[in-house]
Amino acid sequence: MDRVFLFPGDPLRPGRTDPEFAQDAAAVRAIGVRGAVIDHEALIAGDAVRAVARVPGGAGAAWYRGWMLPAERYAALAAALGERGCLLLTTPESYRAAHELPGWYETFADLTPYSRWLPCAPGQPPGEAELARLTAPLGGGPAVVKDWVKSRKHEWDEAAYVPDTSDTARLAAVVGRFVDLQEEFLTGGVVLRAFEPYGTAGEARVWWVDGEPVLVGAHPDTPGQYPVPDLSAVAPVVRAALRKLGCRFVTTDLARRTDGVWRVIEVGDGQVSGLPEGADTGTLVEALATAGAGFPLTLAAGRVVLRPVLPTAAARLADGGGLDDRPGGPVWVGGRPPEATASTAAAVAQSVTLGPYCPGWGLFTITRADDGTAVGSICFHGPPDDEGEVEIGYTLCPAARGEGWATEATRLLADWASGRPEVRTVRAVTEPANVPSQRVLERAGFVPSGDRGGLRTYVFAEA
């Protein structure tokens, strides 16, 4: 499937990417994926057709990475792109669900402060009586004012924080000031969220693609603070949002409450969520390109989960002798990956410099489903050839051998590959004397198919 990344154009240099998104655009070029620009000002002004005039016809599937858009403008963008044969991978319905609090709140209710909201128009704040009814379930106590997308936390005492919601006069004053300051940018109406006390470590922003946390970093407002959040409670809820709301690319802003519990402060559509300075843009773009091309970011069956090692992470593995000690990197059983993993990672990283990124046909970590520990790696030795043949190889950490991990991982990857329309044969080769490897392949559903260059070959026969 063709795919493209869309960025706002530079208002001063038509046809160029807005400097704010130049790093994203450079990461897209580095993996050989097309980028195109849209006219943000024309889109906001209501002329979506003119806004997409520079997008090539028939561009295929698209991710947008740009300035925040009102939901109705995003819908207009999607319609105008559709007329040009370009399909946004985030639908207008999913964009609204992730972008506006009423869309995502029910799904995340157990992980986020209790909230109530009331629609209102710009310049028309709810009255004191309406606010009293709205906040009654809060039972008094402090609250934070925002609209369906944004708060004004930089005017905290003036237009964000209400010390006691039972003081309806003070509540109405804060809400009124918030609505005044938002002016025509007020989105949806007014939201009141129960105030929760957080520590001083700052917020973390997590980027999720198809339910997988592909990047964890600082919040753009506090780039110098980088708490590492516990995602064990958040991950299943994000995956539920993917199933129920179709939210493929979202962010969650997380903070640790003073009682030690990690809480979701905000959910956002990842296409319009800001990156902190120095963020690992390459990893994010590679994950989006992989998912956009129709390849999964995890394969799971039974005890085993396979996760692709994308080119940026592969380069770190190669440079570090097989270790990637960044937050979110794999933890290896025995402390280190197998020696062959680093050399394979180097080949994956190098392949990007030699040609366009070919997602789906590289290196994967073999991880335990119960705790995420990496026990080895498995790879394709390249994409399918002209005859539809693809070859698999694997290696395990010494501490994980003899426990069936290689068999399960090989069966899982071979079964997935054999279901791809471009694949006719899944092959593996071993040294003639490597009987344990031959037994792994046979248990995984492979059958002998002769010799090749002094090596014993096997093909996958079990669907």
Order of alpha helices (4+ residues) and beta strands (2+ residues): beta-beta-alpha-beta-alpha-alpha-beta-alpha-beta-alpha-alpha-beta-alpha-beta-alpha-beta-alpha-beta-beta-beta-alpha-beta-beta-alpha-beta-beta-alpha-alpha-beta-beta-beta-alpha-beta-alpha-beta-beta
